[in-house]
Amino acid sequence: MVLSLFPTSHCSSGAISLEQPAVVVARTGNSATLPCKASTKVNYIHWYHHKEGMAPERILRLDMSGSSVHKDSVLKADKVMATKDKDGTSCNLFVLKLEKSDEGVYYLDRWSGWYYIKVFGPGTWLRVTDNIPDKDISPKPTIFLPSITEVKVHKAGTYLCLLEDFFPDIIKIDWKEKDGKRILTSQQGDTMKTKDTYMKFSWLTVTGASLDKDHKCIVNHESDRRRVDQEILFPSINKGMCECFPRSSHSNKANEGTSVNTILRQISNTLQLQLTNTSAYYTYALLLLKSLVYSAIIAICLFGRPALCGNGKS
C-alpha cells in the first residue's frame, strides 16, 4: 500500500518547471513509486536522495531521450530503478525492498539553457512505516465556536478545529475567509499520536469586521485521493453564533458555547491522563520487580546459610 500526499508541487526556472508529490508513504518491504513531470521535454533527469543531517547523494541518471539508466554506486543495484513515459516529460523513480534507511527527500534536477542552470524539483519525502491502517484514515473534524462571553468581553472570537483519527501524521491546515484567497494567520497545536492514528488542532482568532464574515478551515491530507482539499465551514460569529449547522459529515459543537481555552485544557487534560496512567503502570511494574528481587535475596539468606542453632556436637 502506497499513499501519495499533497498531489503536486513544483519548482520552475524560466520556461521549465518540475512537479513532484510532496510526500509518499509506503510499507516496509514493499516498493514506492515517486513520479515526476516536467513542463517541457528534457534530455536527462538526475535523482538525488537526501537524508536528514547528511549531504544529498545522486543515485541515478535517466536518459529521457533514449532508454539508458546510469546508477551511482551509493546504493545497491537492485534498490532503485527508473522509467520514462513516451511523451519525454514524465518519469518515475522506483525504490524497492523498502527499509527505514530509505526514508528521506528524493530530489530530481535537469540542466536548463545554454548557461547550464541546474533546475531542481521541490522534492518528495518518502516515509517508510510498518503500519498503514486499512480503515478510513482521513481526518475526522470536530468544530468549536466562540463562547458568548469571549465575544462580549473581548470583542473577538476564536474558531477551533479538532482533527482526529488520521494517518499518516503529515497534514497541512490553512484558514481563509469563505470567499477569500488570502491565507490567514492562525495557530496550531502539535501533531499527537493516539494509538495507531494521529490528532491535531488548529484555531483562528477573528476581530473587528471579520466577526461578520464566514470562514473556512482547509485541510490537505491523504484523504484527497479525490485530489480535493477538505473544507470545513465556520459561520459568521455575529450572525450565526447561536444557530445550528445543518447535518453534515463532521461533528458540530457550535451550540455548546465552550471557549477555546476550555477546549485546549480538555485536550491537555486527556493527554496528561494518558501520561499519568502510563507512568503509574511502569512504576507498579518496577516496584513489583524490586519486590521479587528482594524476596529472592531473603530466600537465599534463609535457606542457603548453615544452621546456627546447633552446639557443634553430633
C-alpha atoms as a printed R data frame, in Angstrom:
    type eleno elety resid chain resno       x       y       z
1   ATOM     1    CA   MET     A     1   0.000   0.000   0.000
2   ATOM     2    CA   VAL     A     2   1.408   3.371  -1.040
3   ATOM     3    CA   LEU     A     3  -0.040   6.757  -0.193
4   ATOM     4    CA   SER     A     4   0.770   9.931  -2.094
5   ATOM     5    CA   LEU     A     5   0.061  13.227  -0.354
6   ATOM     6    CA   PHE     A     6  -0.338  16.831  -1.471
7   ATOM     7    CA   PRO     A     7  -0.632  15.820  -5.104
8   ATOM     8    CA   THR     A     8   1.587  18.290  -6.928
9   ATOM     9    CA   SER     A     9   4.098  20.918  -6.042
10  ATOM    10    CA   HIS     A    10   6.587  22.352  -8.449
11  ATOM    11    CA   CYS     A    11   9.716  24.412  -8.880
12  ATOM    12    CA   SER     A    12  10.444  26.370 -12.010
13  ATOM    13    CA   SER     A    13  13.128  28.370 -13.736
14  ATOM    14    CA   GLY     A    14  12.238  30.312 -16.831
15  ATOM    15    CA   ALA     A    15  10.267  28.145 -19.219
16  ATOM    16    CA   ILE     A    16  10.635  24.846 -17.355
17  ATOM    17    CA   SER     A    17   9.089  23.515 -14.172
18  ATOM    18    CA   LEU     A    18   9.359  20.156 -12.409
19  ATOM    19    CA   GLU     A    19   6.431  18.704 -10.459
20  ATOM    20    CA   GLN     A    20   6.642  16.076  -7.694
21  ATOM    21    CA   PRO     A    21   4.249  14.895  -4.963
22  ATOM    22    CA   ALA     A    22   5.309  16.321  -1.616
23  ATOM    23    CA   VAL     A    23   5.005  13.039   0.326
24  ATOM    24    CA   VAL     A    24   4.786   9.319  -0.456
25  ATOM    25    CA   VAL     A    25   4.132   6.787   2.323
26  ATOM    26    CA   ALA     A    26   4.810   3.070   1.819
27  ATOM    27    CA   ARG     A    27   5.056  -0.086   3.893
28  ATOM    28    CA   THR     A    28   8.364  -1.684   4.887
29  ATOM    29    CA   GLY     A    29   9.371  -4.416   2.418
30  ATOM    30    CA   ASN     A    30   7.203  -3.039  -0.388
31  ATOM    31    CA   SER     A    31   8.176  -0.647  -3.161
32  ATOM    32    CA   ALA     A    32   7.409   3.056  -3.600
33  ATOM    33    CA   THR     A    33   6.795   4.995  -6.807
34  ATOM    34    CA   LEU     A    34   7.973   8.605  -6.940
35  ATOM    35    CA   PRO     A    35   6.619  10.331 -10.075
36  ATOM    36    CA   CYS     A    36   7.871  13.482 -11.752
37  ATOM    37    CA   LYS     A    37   6.587  15.615 -14.600
38  ATOM    38    CA   ALA     A    38   8.468  18.338 -16.488
39  ATOM    39    CA   SER     A    39   6.680  21.159 -18.283
40  ATOM    40    CA   THR     A    40   8.743  20.550 -21.444
41  ATOM    41    CA   LYS     A    41  10.843  17.753 -22.919
42  ATOM    42    CA   VAL     A    42  14.212  17.228 -21.263
43  ATOM    43    CA   ASN     A    43  17.270  15.170 -22.165
44  ATOM    44    CA   TYR     A    44  18.442  13.933 -18.765
45  ATOM    45    CA   ILE     A    45  16.975  13.677 -15.282
46  ATOM    46    CA   HIS     A    46  19.200  13.229 -12.206
47  ATOM    47    CA   TRP     A    47  17.758  11.808  -8.979
48  ATOM    48    CA   TYR     A    48  19.179  12.543  -5.504
49  ATOM    49    CA   HIS     A    49  18.496  11.095  -2.053
50  ATOM    50    CA   HIS     A    50  18.793  13.475   0.902
51  ATOM    51    CA   LYS     A    51  18.807  12.094   4.451
52  ATOM    52    CA   GLU     A    52  18.393  14.486   7.353
53  ATOM    53    CA   GLY     A    53  21.736  15.782   8.598
54  ATOM    54    CA   MET     A    54  23.639  14.492   5.566
55  ATOM    55    CA   ALA     A    55  24.587  15.868   2.158
56  ATOM    56    CA   PRO     A    56  22.385  14.836  -0.806
57  ATOM    57    CA   GLU     A    57  23.709  11.916  -2.860
58  ATOM    58    CA   ARG     A    58  22.978  11.330  -6.519
59  ATOM    59    CA   ILE     A    59  21.540   7.858  -7.037
60  ATOM    60    CA   LEU     A    60  20.959   7.690 -10.806
61  ATOM    61    CA   ARG     A    61  20.765   9.498 -14.132
62  ATOM    62    CA   LEU     A    62  17.908   8.803 -16.535
63  ATOM    63    CA   ASP     A    63  18.268   9.407 -20.279
64  ATOM    64    CA   MET     A    64  14.916  10.910 -21.279
65  ATOM    65    CA   SER     A    65  15.742  10.920 -24.995
66  ATOM    66    CA   GLY     A    66  16.860   7.289 -25.031
67  ATOM    67    CA   SER     A    67  16.317   4.442 -22.606
68  ATOM    68    CA   SER     A    68  19.512   4.132 -20.560
69  ATOM    69    CA   VAL     A    69  19.704   4.403 -16.772
70  ATOM    70    CA   HIS     A    70  23.052   5.034 -15.099
71  ATOM    71    CA   LYS     A    71  23.004   4.072 -11.409
72  ATOM    72    CA   ASP     A    72  25.530   5.532  -9.000
73  ATOM    73    CA   SER     A    73  27.367   3.241  -6.597
74  ATOM    74    CA   VAL     A    74  25.915   4.788  -3.424
75  ATOM    75    CA   LEU     A    75  23.058   2.244  -3.462
76  ATOM    76    CA   LYS     A    76  22.729  -1.444  -4.229
77  ATOM    77    CA   ALA     A    77  21.988  -2.179  -7.871
78  ATOM    78    CA   ASP     A    78  18.571  -3.652  -7.042
79  ATOM    79    CA   LYS     A    79  17.490  -0.802  -4.731
80  ATOM    80    CA   VAL     A    80  16.238   1.683  -7.351
81  ATOM    81    CA   MET     A    81  15.098   1.767 -10.946
82  ATOM    82    CA   ALA     A    82  13.615   4.450 -13.202
83  ATOM    83    CA   THR     A    83  11.387   4.606 -16.262
84  ATOM    84    CA   LYS     A    84  10.210   7.359 -18.592
85  ATOM    85    CA   ASP     A    85   6.966   7.879 -20.464
86  ATOM    86    CA   LYS     A    86   6.750   8.179 -24.229
87  ATOM    87    CA   ASP     A    87   5.980  11.887 -24.068
88  ATOM    88    CA   GLY     A    88   9.508  12.612 -22.851
89  ATOM    89    CA   THR     A    89   8.298  14.792 -19.973
90  ATOM    90    CA   SER     A    90   7.229  12.269 -17.296
91  ATOM    91    CA   CYS     A    91   9.257   9.698 -15.388
92  ATOM    92    CA   ASN     A    92   9.067   7.514 -12.284
93  ATOM    93    CA   LEU     A    93  11.642   6.536  -9.696
94  ATOM    94    CA   PHE     A    94  11.002   3.167  -8.023
95  ATOM    95    CA   VAL     A    95  12.534   2.492  -4.608
96  ATOM    96    CA   LEU     A    96  12.449  -1.269  -3.984
97  ATOM    97    CA   LYS     A    97  12.567  -3.537  -0.909
98  ATOM    98    CA   LEU     A    98  11.882  -0.605   1.378
99  ATOM    99    CA   GLU     A    99  13.759  -0.191   4.650
100 ATOM   100    CA   LYS     A   100  13.745   2.585   7.238
101 ATOM   101    CA   SER     A   101  17.090   3.771   5.861
102 ATOM   102    CA   ASP     A   102  15.365   4.584   2.550
103 ATOM   103    CA   GLU     A   103  13.452   7.434   4.167
104 ATOM   104    CA   GLY     A   104  14.355  10.966   3.194
105 ATOM   105    CA   VAL     A   105  13.674  13.529   0.498
106 ATOM   106    CA   TYR     A   106  14.149  12.499  -3.138
107 ATOM   107    CA   TYR     A   107  15.013  15.401  -5.417
108 ATOM   108    CA   LEU     A   108  15.498  15.489  -9.154
109 ATOM   109    CA   ASP     A   109  17.124  18.038 -11.414
110 ATOM   110    CA   ARG     A   110  17.878  18.811 -15.018
111 ATOM   111    CA   TRP     A   111  20.227  21.256 -16.706
112 ATOM   112    CA   SER     A   112  18.455  24.205 -18.323
113 ATOM   113    CA   GLY     A   113  19.510  26.552 -21.124
114 ATOM   114    CA   TRP     A   114  22.829  27.482 -22.633
115 ATOM   115    CA   TYR     A   115  24.117  28.646 -19.253
116 ATOM   116    CA   TYR     A   116  23.727  25.189 -17.751
117 ATOM   117    CA   ILE     A   117  21.424  26.325 -14.967
118 ATOM   118    CA   LYS     A   118  20.518  23.411 -12.719
119 ATOM   119    CA   VAL     A   119  16.749  23.261 -12.121
120 ATOM   120    CA   PHE     A   120  15.651  21.205  -9.102
121 ATOM   121    CA   GLY     A   121  12.228  19.806  -8.352
122 ATOM   122    CA   PRO     A   122  10.641  20.549  -4.950
123 ATOM   123    CA   GLY     A   123  11.419  17.048  -3.658
124 ATOM   124    CA   THR     A   124   9.309  14.120  -2.462
125 ATOM   125    CA   TRP     A   125   9.566  12.997   1.141
126 ATOM   126    CA   LEU     A   126   9.462   9.191   1.317
127 ATOM   127    CA   ARG     A   127   8.067   7.855   4.579
128 ATOM   128    CA   VAL     A   128   8.551   4.130   5.349
129 ATOM   129    CA   THR     A   129   6.340   2.576   8.027
130 ATOM   130    CA   ASP     A   130   5.376  -0.855   9.353
131 ATOM   131    CA   ASN     A   131   1.774   0.096   9.953
132 ATOM   132    CA   ILE     A   132  -0.624   1.640   7.435
133 ATOM   133    CA   PRO     A   133  -4.217   1.304   8.707
134 ATOM   134    CA   ASP     A   134  -6.656  -0.339   6.310
135 ATOM   135    CA   LYS     A   135  -9.603   1.697   7.608
136 ATOM   136    CA   ASP     A   136 -10.586   5.222   6.623
137 ATOM   137    CA   ILE     A   137  -7.568   7.352   7.533
138 ATOM   138    CA   SER     A   138  -8.846  10.801   6.623
139 ATOM   139    CA   PRO     A   139  -9.067  13.477   9.355
140 ATOM   140    CA   LYS     A   140 -12.350  13.476  11.301
141 ATOM   141    CA   PRO     A   141 -13.118  17.113  12.182
142 ATOM   142    CA   THR     A   142 -14.946  18.447  15.205
143 ATOM   143    CA   ILE     A   143 -15.584  22.196  15.238
144 ATOM   144    CA   PHE     A   144 -15.980  24.610  18.141
145 ATOM   145    CA   LEU     A   145 -17.343  28.156  18.001
146 ATOM   146    CA   PRO     A   146 -16.511  31.009  20.394
147 ATOM   147    CA   SER     A   147 -18.324  31.380  23.680
148 ATOM   148    CA   ILE     A   148 -20.723  34.288  24.127
149 ATOM   149    CA   THR     A   149 -18.523  35.578  26.954
150 ATOM   150    CA   GLU     A   150 -15.443  35.726  24.743
151 ATOM   151    CA   VAL     A   151 -17.256  37.748  22.090
152 ATOM   152    CA   LYS     A   152 -18.904  40.180  24.539
153 ATOM   153    CA   VAL     A   153 -15.881  40.768  26.767
154 ATOM   154    CA   HIS     A   154 -13.001  40.660  24.290
155 ATOM   155    CA   LYS     A   155 -14.813  41.752  21.107
156 ATOM   156    CA   ALA     A   156 -13.155  38.799  19.412
157 ATOM   157    CA   GLY     A   157 -13.960  35.196  18.660
158 ATOM   158    CA   THR     A   158 -11.896  32.053  18.258
159 ATOM   159    CA   TYR     A   159 -12.780  29.198  15.922
160 ATOM   160    CA   LEU     A   160 -11.216  25.841  16.749
161 ATOM   161    CA   CYS     A   161 -10.994  22.775  14.508
162 ATOM   162    CA   LEU     A   162 -10.009  19.455  16.077
163 ATOM   163    CA   LEU     A   163  -8.850  16.794  13.592
164 ATOM   164    CA   GLU     A   164  -8.693  13.180  14.772
165 ATOM   165    CA   ASP     A   165  -8.060   9.608  13.600
166 ATOM   166    CA   PHE     A   166  -5.879  10.369  10.583
167 ATOM   167    CA   PHE     A   167  -2.778   8.655   9.184
168 ATOM   168    CA   PRO     A   168  -0.004   9.419   8.418
169 ATOM   169    CA   ASP     A   169   0.912  12.402  10.538
170 ATOM   170    CA   ILE     A   170   1.707  14.738   7.635
171 ATOM   171    CA   ILE     A   171  -1.100  17.258   7.416
172 ATOM   172    CA   LYS     A   172  -1.444  20.865   6.240
173 ATOM   173    CA   ILE     A   173  -4.057  23.199   7.730
174 ATOM   174    CA   ASP     A   174  -4.896  26.688   6.464
175 ATOM   175    CA   TRP     A   175  -7.628  29.195   7.257
176 ATOM   176    CA   LYS     A   176  -9.330  31.597   4.848
177 ATOM   177    CA   GLU     A   177 -12.418  33.733   4.659
178 ATOM   178    CA   LYS     A   178 -15.192  31.788   2.960
179 ATOM   179    CA   ASP     A   179 -14.830  33.586  -0.379
180 ATOM   180    CA   GLY     A   180 -11.273  34.808   0.143
181 ATOM   181    CA   LYS     A   181  -7.986  33.676  -1.360
182 ATOM   182    CA   ARG     A   182  -5.560  35.007   1.251
183 ATOM   183    CA   ILE     A   183  -4.305  32.558   3.892
184 ATOM   184    CA   LEU     A   184  -4.960  33.970   7.365
185 ATOM   185    CA   THR     A   185  -2.627  33.890  10.339
186 ATOM   186    CA   SER     A   186  -3.671  31.020  12.616
187 ATOM   187    CA   GLN     A   187  -2.299  28.851  15.400
188 ATOM   188    CA   GLN     A   188  -1.714  25.097  15.500
189 ATOM   189    CA   GLY     A   189  -1.007  22.552  18.166
190 ATOM   190    CA   ASP     A   190   1.491  19.732  17.811
191 ATOM   191    CA   THR     A   191   0.515  16.595  15.921
192 ATOM   192    CA   MET     A   192  -0.087  13.942  18.578
193 ATOM   193    CA   LYS     A   193  -0.125  10.168  18.255
194 ATOM   194    CA   THR     A   194  -3.194   8.325  19.570
195 ATOM   195    CA   LYS     A   195  -2.783   4.556  19.241
196 ATOM   196    CA   ASP     A   196  -2.333   3.886  15.503
197 ATOM   197    CA   THR     A   197  -3.513   7.289  14.266
198 ATOM   198    CA   TYR     A   198  -2.890  10.977  14.914
199 ATOM   199    CA   MET     A   199  -4.728  14.088  16.039
200 ATOM   200    CA   LYS     A   200  -4.109  17.819  15.649
201 ATOM   201    CA   PHE     A   201  -5.976  21.030  16.369
202 ATOM   202    CA   SER     A   202  -5.828  24.489  14.854
203 ATOM   203    CA   TRP     A   203  -7.545  27.719  15.792
204 ATOM   204    CA   LEU     A   204  -8.218  31.125  14.284
205 ATOM   205    CA   THR     A   205  -8.994  34.294  16.238
206 ATOM   206    CA   VAL     A   206 -11.005  36.972  14.415
207 ATOM   207    CA   THR     A   207 -11.742  40.554  15.404
208 ATOM   208    CA   GLY     A   208 -13.453  43.682  14.099
209 ATOM   209    CA   ALA     A   209 -15.179  43.429  10.727
210 ATOM   210    CA   SER     A   210 -14.107  39.789  10.400
211 ATOM   211    CA   LEU     A   211 -16.703  38.872  13.032
212 ATOM   212    CA   ASP     A   212 -19.352  39.374  10.334
213 ATOM   213    CA   LYS     A   213 -17.666  37.050   7.821
214 ATOM   214    CA   ASP     A   214 -17.847  33.297   7.309
215 ATOM   215    CA   HIS     A   215 -14.541  31.439   7.475
216 ATOM   216    CA   LYS     A   216 -13.274  28.025   6.467
217 ATOM   217    CA   CYS     A   217 -10.591  25.628   7.624
218 ATOM   218    CA   ILE     A   218  -8.815  23.930   4.708
219 ATOM   219    CA   VAL     A   219  -7.244  20.530   5.378
220 ATOM   220    CA   ASN     A   220  -4.781  18.896   2.988
221 ATOM   221    CA   HIS     A   221  -4.127  15.222   3.728
222 ATOM   222    CA   GLU     A   222  -4.053  11.803   2.071
223 ATOM   223    CA   SER     A   223  -7.838  11.791   2.294
224 ATOM   224    CA   ASP     A   224  -7.800  13.536  -1.044
225 ATOM   225    CA   ARG     A   225  -7.289  10.615  -3.278
226 ATOM   226    CA   ARG     A   226 -10.039  12.611  -4.981
227 ATOM   227    CA   ARG     A   227  -7.444  15.411  -5.277
228 ATOM   228    CA   VAL     A   228  -9.742  17.793  -3.383
229 ATOM   229    CA   ASP     A   229  -8.889  19.549  -0.122
230 ATOM   230    CA   GLN     A   230 -11.290  19.132   2.769
231 ATOM   231    CA   GLU     A   231 -13.012  22.454   3.544
232 ATOM   232    CA   ILE     A   232 -14.776  22.930   6.886
233 ATOM   233    CA   LEU     A   233 -17.127  25.921   7.080
234 ATOM   234    CA   PHE     A   234 -17.381  28.150  10.165
235 ATOM   235    CA   PRO     A   235 -20.318  30.621  10.213
236 ATOM   236    CA   SER     A   236 -20.080  34.329  10.925
237 ATOM   237    CA   ILE     A   237 -19.725  34.888  14.658
238 ATOM   238    CA   ASN     A   238 -22.043  37.900  14.833
239 ATOM   239    CA   LYS     A   239 -24.717  36.456  12.572
240 ATOM   240    CA   GLY     A   240 -24.799  32.809  13.479
241 ATOM   241    CA   MET     A   241 -23.281  32.242  16.894
242 ATOM   242    CA   CYS     A   242 -26.405  30.556  18.211
243 ATOM   243    CA   GLU     A   243 -27.507  28.865  15.012
244 ATOM   244    CA   CYS     A   244 -27.124  25.181  14.418
245 ATOM   245    CA   PHE     A   245 -25.235  23.862  11.449
246 ATOM   246    CA   PRO     A   246 -27.171  21.617   9.039
247 ATOM   247    CA   ARG     A   247 -26.392  17.956   9.318
248 ATOM   248    CA   SER     A   248 -23.002  17.159   7.850
249 ATOM   249    CA   SER     A   249 -20.266  14.556   7.916
250 ATOM   250    CA   HIS     A   250 -18.384  16.333  10.696
251 ATOM   251    CA   SER     A   251 -19.242  16.860  14.343
252 ATOM   252    CA   ASN     A   252 -20.582  20.227  15.417
253 ATOM   253    CA   LYS     A   253 -20.057  21.767  18.849
254 ATOM   254    CA   ALA     A   254 -21.373  25.204  17.882
255 ATOM   255    CA   ASN     A   255 -24.106  25.392  20.493
256 ATOM   256    CA   GLU     A   256 -22.008  24.454  23.468
257 ATOM   257    CA   GLY     A   257 -20.557  27.956  23.868
258 ATOM   258    CA   THR     A   258 -17.297  26.427  25.009
259 ATOM   259    CA   SER     A   259 -14.297  28.756  24.932
260 ATOM   260    CA   VAL     A   260 -11.162  27.739  23.068
261 ATOM   261    CA   ASN     A   261  -9.127  27.809  26.279
262 ATOM   262    CA   THR     A   262 -11.522  25.323  27.873
263 ATOM   263    CA   ILE     A   263 -11.223  23.017  24.868
264 ATOM   264    CA   LEU     A   264  -7.440  23.219  24.876
265 ATOM   265    CA   ARG     A   265  -7.441  22.415  28.586
266 ATOM   266    CA   GLN     A   266  -9.677  19.396  27.938
267 ATOM   267    CA   ILE     A   267  -7.300  18.108  25.261
268 ATOM   268    CA   SER     A   268  -4.308  18.755  27.508
269 ATOM   269    CA   ASN     A   269  -6.006  17.006  30.445
270 ATOM   270    CA   THR     A   270  -6.758  13.951  28.305
271 ATOM   271    CA   LEU     A   271  -3.138  13.666  27.203
272 ATOM   272    CA   GLN     A   272  -1.953  14.255  30.777
273 ATOM   273    CA   LEU     A   273  -4.251  11.453  31.985
274 ATOM   274    CA   GLN     A   274  -2.791   9.102  29.372
275 ATOM   275    CA   LEU     A   275   0.729  10.024  30.509
276 ATOM   276    CA   THR     A   276  -0.201   9.565  34.181
277 ATOM   277    CA   ASN     A   277  -1.716   6.124  33.542
278 ATOM   278    CA   THR     A   278   1.344   5.037  31.580
279 ATOM   279    CA   SER     A   279   3.696   6.302  34.309
280 ATOM   280    CA   ALA     A   280   1.658   4.534  37.004
281 ATOM   281    CA   TYR     A   281   1.811   1.269  35.064
282 ATOM   282    CA   TYR     A   282   5.589   1.359  34.726
283 ATOM   283    CA   THR     A   283   6.031   2.438  38.355
284 ATOM   284    CA   TYR     A   284   3.938  -0.527  39.504
285 ATOM   285    CA   ALA     A   285   5.913  -2.890  37.266
286 ATOM   286    CA   LEU     A   286   9.205  -1.555  38.667
287 ATOM   287    CA   LEU     A   287   8.041  -1.938  42.278
288 ATOM   288    CA   LEU     A   288   6.854  -5.480  41.559
289 ATOM   289    CA   LEU     A   289  10.236  -6.345  40.060
290 ATOM   290    CA   LYS     A   290  12.058  -4.898  43.078
291 ATOM   291    CA   SER     A   291   9.797  -6.899  45.400
292 ATOM   292    CA   LEU     A   292  10.570 -10.134  43.551
293 ATOM   293    CA   VAL     A   293  14.321  -9.466  43.679
294 ATOM   294    CA   TYR     A   294  14.120  -8.649  47.399
295 ATOM   295    CA   SER     A   295  12.138 -11.845  48.087
296 ATOM   296    CA   ALA     A   296  14.710 -13.905  46.192
297 ATOM   297    CA   ILE     A   297  17.570 -12.419  48.240
298 ATOM   298    CA   ILE     A   298  15.734 -13.142  51.527
299 ATOM   299    CA   ALA     A   299  15.067 -16.727  50.417
300 ATOM   300    CA   ILE     A   300  18.751 -17.286  49.637
301 ATOM   301    CA   CYS     A   301  19.764 -15.879  53.015
302 ATOM   302    CA   LEU     A   302  17.258 -18.073  54.878
303 ATOM   303    CA   PHE     A   303  17.791 -21.374  53.092
304 ATOM   304    CA   GLY     A   304  21.352 -21.091  51.859
305 ATOM   305    CA   ARG     A   305  23.246 -20.347  55.106
306 ATOM   306    CA   PRO     A   306  24.413 -23.111  57.540
307 ATOM   307    CA   ALA     A   307  22.360 -23.825  60.654
308 ATOM   308    CA   LEU     A   308  23.288 -21.540  63.537
309 ATOM   309    CA   CYS     A   309  21.289 -23.109  66.339
310 ATOM   310    CA   GLY     A   310  23.419 -26.284  66.958
311 ATOM   311    CA   ASN     A   311  26.143 -26.580  69.706
312 ATOM   312    CA   GLY     A   312  28.658 -28.379  67.460
313 ATOM   313    CA   LYS     A   313  28.130 -31.873  68.937
314 ATOM   314    CA   SER     A   314  26.984 -34.777  66.771
